[in-house]
């Protein structure tokens, strides 16, 4: 993916939208279909991590960003197997729970893979649209 395709302003908007959707899926869970209520938050968490890493490192390839996001997601999930009083206290706070989670679940790993996969598809789609637009605008009339 060419580095010019990651517009920092667009990425901030995508990160904010992803966070709103993820938090909304938790807040309005009783009003959503069961599958969406249960898995959307974790999927959006991984998508947000993918987008943040892409925003921080705009010249790094999509594949490397996806690998870093997946490794970070798995690391956070596996860290939930460790229970010390101090880390449990951090996880009981709102921000700690949102970032670190509350407990290990195998299904979260699948949600992370789906969220990061959505990020890859989104980035490639944006890149393709950018390339088509650039070619169309520069097309001689």
Secondary structure, DSSP 8 states (H G I E B T S, - for coil): --GGG--HHHHHHHHHHHHHHHHHHHHTGGGS-HHHHHHHHHHHHHHHHHHHHHHH-TTS-HHHHHHHHHHHHHHHHHHTT---HHHHHHHTSHHHHHHH-SS--HHHHHHHHHHHHHHHHHHHHHHHHHHHHHHHHTS--
